[in-house]
Amino acid sequence: MKVTVLQESLARGLSLVSRAVSPRSTLPVLSNVLIATDEGRLRLSATNLELGITCWIGAKIEEDGSTTVPARTFVDLVATLPTEQVSLNLNAQTQTLNVRCGASNTDIKCIDAQEFPPLPVPDMEGALQLNVADFKEMISQVVFAASVDEARPVLMGVLVTVEKDTITMAAADGFRLSVRKGTLSQPAAQPLTAIIPARALTELGRVVSDGNEMIAMVLPKGRGQVVFHMKDVEVSSQLIDGTFPDYQQIIPRSHKSRTILSTPALLKACKQAEIFAREGSNVARLDIKSSGDLEPGAVEISAQSEETGSNETIVAATIEGIGLLIAFNVKYMREVLEVIKSPNVALETSAANAPGVIRPVGDENFLHVIMPMHLG
């Protein structure tokens, strides 16, 4: 293999794929990045057997070939090279990669590419086409609600269902539920259901560049995998086996109080309350004061800590229905408000011991259910 590539392109490609490198693996080759010539471009791939990321970068190829380079060594080296052309020259017999750039000349010991696990090569026919900007927003609005508890692996995933031209993503951890709907550019040939690890979707959201307009999603039959393909990046992931809980049963069908607040004002109040609530169990009390004939409605958000003190913030609100005192995990409140783009948000409540529903005002595609906390 004899290849010349720009330092910036190589550094960018490595930063994308190295997110899938296995930090603690019994297989040494999983700590490496596969570099291979591929139809006039250089292909970089990394995998931890659950998640795989591949990136293609422009290169001048004099001789085809492939090898796997220790990821950490290569990433750190390329980051320190001058922004010039980098020449990569592989001695296939000794599996040594010579890296030259400017005054720098380095030899890196590699592992034969034959030892690298094969990544899926999907048939892209019939792939679902998604708008990148919409899909990134969908991911950001659900992944944070997935569980991190390995005892319940199904909840560490995001349930993705496709019916005609509607795609729905849902994540829950037992204390909250996020559901987001989106529209496909063309209807799916058949309904689909898959549980995709939240981590894979998080990484996908990070590596997708806004320069790509569309992203293709394909579930190769019988492989238990999903592949997301863009112009110069591909992300593959194992699916999670199991049955996702019927989340529709968790969503309250009615409410006794609907409170409309400014999203930034409520977010700021939650951030202030969290400073004090985090000392204990993140409890913040929301006192929804129903508007009387004379004064407008308001919500008082308060938190206190025996060690650090207390905080109260009053946020103006439009309240339809009864007043109510309810407590929520303020960290969960903050996390959902951070992913809501609309200027106003609606909080629907029924009782102090019943779940609350948060919806962006004017957007029917997103809802978030949050369990109440005990008012001690």
WOQUIFEN-V323064 format. One record per residue. SS is DSSP state (helix for helix, strand for strand, loop for the rest). PSI is psi in radians with two decimals (NA if undefined). Layout:
{{SS & PSI} {SS & PSI}}
This chain:
{{loop & 2.27} {strand & 1.98} {strand & 2.50} {strand & 2.35} {strand & 2.66} {strand & 2.44} {helix & -0.74} {helix & -0.72} {helix & -0.75} {helix & -0.75} {helix & -0.74} {helix & -0.80} {helix & -0.75} {helix & -0.66} {helix & -0.54} {helix & -0.94} {helix & -0.48} {helix & -0.21} {helix & -0.34} {helix & 0.01} {loop & 2.42} {loop & 2.06} {loop & -0.59} {loop & 1.59} {loop & 2.55} {loop & -0.32} {loop & 1.92} {helix & -0.58} {helix & -0.39} {helix & -0.19} {helix & 0.06} {strand & 2.84} {strand & 2.27} {strand & 2.22} {strand & 2.25} {strand & 2.55} {strand & 2.49} {strand & 1.70} {loop & 0.94} {loop & 0.01} {strand & 2.95} {strand & 2.23} {strand & 2.24} {strand & 2.31} {strand & 2.57} {strand & 2.63} {strand & 2.64} {loop & 0.37} {loop & -0.31} {loop & -0.68} {strand & 2.36} {strand & 2.40} {strand & 2.28} {strand & 2.48} {strand & 2.43} {strand & 2.34} {strand & 2.65} {strand & 2.45} {loop & 2.74} {strand & 2.02} {strand & 2.09} {strand & -0.65} {strand & 2.32} {loop & 2.77} {loop & 3.11} {strand & 2.70} {strand & 3.08} {strand & 2.27} {strand & 2.42} {strand & 2.08} {helix & -0.88} {helix & -0.77} {helix & -0.82} {helix & -0.78} {helix & -0.84} {helix & -0.69} {helix & -0.89} {helix & -0.60} {helix & -0.47} {helix & -0.09} {loop & 2.68} {loop & 2.76} {loop & 1.24} {loop & -2.96} {strand & 2.44} {strand & 2.24} {strand & 2.31} {strand & 2.15} {strand & 2.04} {strand & 2.27} {strand & 1.80} {loop & -0.54} {loop & -0.77} {loop & -0.09} {loop & 0.82} {strand & 2.26} {strand & 2.12} {strand & 2.19} {strand & 2.03} {strand & 2.36} {strand & 2.12} {loop & -2.24} {loop & 0.01} {strand & 2.35} {strand & 2.04} {strand & 2.46} {strand & 2.23} {strand & 2.30} {strand & 2.25} {strand & 3.04} {strand & 2.42} {loop & 2.38} {helix & -0.39} {helix & -0.44} {helix & -0.18} {loop & 2.32} {loop & 2.43} {loop & 2.39} {loop & 2.65} {loop & 2.44} {loop & 1.65} {loop & 2.67} {loop & 1.99} {loop & 0.01} {loop & 2.31} {loop & 0.17} {loop & 2.61} {strand & 2.33} {strand & 2.18} {strand & 2.52} {strand & 2.25} {helix & -0.84} {helix & -0.74} {helix & -0.76} {helix & -0.67} {helix & -0.71} {helix & -0.72} {helix & -0.82} {helix & -0.84} {helix & -0.48} {helix & -0.12} {helix & -0.62} {helix & -0.56} {helix & -0.35} {helix & -0.08} {loop & 2.67} {loop & 2.67} {loop & 0.17} {loop & 1.96} {helix & -0.21} {helix & -0.39} {helix & 1.33} {helix & -0.56} {helix & -0.67} {helix & -0.11} {helix & 0.02} {strand & 3.00} {strand & 2.20} {strand & 2.12} {strand & 2.11} {strand & 2.46} {strand & 2.20} {strand & 1.97} {loop & -2.05} {loop & 0.29} {strand & 2.26} {strand & 2.30} {strand & 2.34} {strand & 2.37} {strand & 2.43} {strand & 2.51} {strand & 2.63} {loop & 0.23} {loop & -0.32} {loop & -0.30} {strand & 2.82} {strand & 2.30} {strand & 2.27} {strand & 2.25} {strand & 2.29} {strand & 2.65} {strand & 2.99} {strand & 2.32} {loop & 2.69} {loop & -0.42} {loop & 2.60} {loop & 2.60} {loop & 2.56} {loop & -0.60} {loop & 2.75} {loop & 2.60} {strand & 2.54} {strand & 2.30} {strand & 2.59} {strand & 1.94} {strand & 2.29} {strand & 2.35} {helix & -0.62} {helix & -0.70} {helix & -0.72} {helix & -0.64} {helix & -0.81} {helix & -0.68} {helix & -0.78} {helix & -0.55} {helix & -0.67} {helix & -0.32} {loop & 2.17} {loop & 2.63} {loop & -0.19} {loop & -0.44} {loop & 2.29} {loop & -0.64} {strand & 2.66} {strand & 2.35} {strand & 2.34} {strand & 2.24} {strand & 2.46} {loop & 1.68} {loop & 2.31} {loop & 2.30} {loop & 0.17} {loop & -0.26} {loop & 0.55} {strand & 2.82} {strand & 2.49} {strand & 2.29} {strand & 2.20} {strand & 2.28} {loop & -3.07} {loop & -0.82} {loop & 0.22} {strand & 2.49} {strand & 2.34} {strand & 2.23} {strand & 2.61} {strand & 2.56} {strand & 2.57} {strand & 2.84} {loop & 2.25} {loop & 2.56} {loop & -3.13} {loop & 2.14} {loop & 2.44} {loop & 2.65} {loop & 1.63} {helix & -0.33} {helix & -0.52} {helix & -0.36} {helix & -0.43} {loop & 2.07} {loop & 2.43} {loop & -0.35} {loop & 3.00} {loop & 2.75} {loop & -0.21} {strand & 2.30} {strand & 2.01} {strand & 2.15} {strand & 2.18} {strand & 2.81} {strand & 2.22} {helix & -0.88} {helix & -0.65} {helix & -0.73} {helix & -0.68} {helix & -0.76} {helix & -0.73} {helix & -0.69} {helix & -0.68} {helix & -0.69} {helix & -0.76} {helix & -0.62} {helix & -0.51} {helix & -0.63} {helix & -0.59} {helix & -0.48} {loop & -0.31} {loop & -0.51} {loop & -2.10} {loop & 0.56} {loop & 0.40} {strand & 2.22} {strand & 2.40} {strand & 2.35} {strand & 1.98} {strand & 1.77} {strand & 1.93} {strand & 1.85} {loop & 2.41} {loop & 2.32} {loop & -2.92} {loop & -0.53} {loop & -0.88} {loop & 2.58} {loop & 2.86} {strand & 2.78} {strand & 2.76} {strand & 2.24} {strand & 2.10} {strand & 2.16} {strand & 2.65} {strand & 2.62} {strand & 2.69} {strand & 2.42} {loop & -0.56} {loop & -0.78} {loop & -0.33} {strand & -2.70} {strand & 2.84} {strand & 2.38} {strand & 2.39} {strand & 2.35} {strand & 2.21} {strand & 2.23} {strand & 2.51} {strand & 2.72} {strand & 2.10} {strand & 2.17} {strand & 2.09} {strand & -2.75} {loop & 2.74} {loop & 2.78} {strand & 2.51} {strand & 2.13} {strand & 2.64} {strand & 2.44} {strand & 2.83} {strand & 1.99} {helix & -0.47} {helix & -0.72} {helix & -0.68} {helix & -0.84} {helix & -0.79} {helix & -0.66} {helix & -0.68} {helix & -0.51} {helix & -0.36} {loop & 0.11} {loop & 2.19} {loop & -0.35} {loop & 2.61} {loop & -0.51} {strand & 2.66} {strand & 2.55} {strand & 2.33} {strand & 2.06} {strand & 2.20} {strand & 2.78} {loop & -0.71} {loop & 2.87} {loop & -0.42} {loop & 0.27} {loop & 2.61} {loop & 2.64} {strand & 2.69} {strand & 2.29} {strand & 2.24} {strand & 2.46} {strand & 2.33} {loop & 2.23} {loop & 0.10} {loop & 1.90} {loop & -0.08} {loop & -0.12} {strand & 2.41} {strand & 2.68} {strand & 2.18} {strand & 2.34} {strand & 2.25} {loop & 2.51} {loop & 2.81} {strand & 2.80} {loop & 2.29} {loop & 1.69} {loop & NA}}
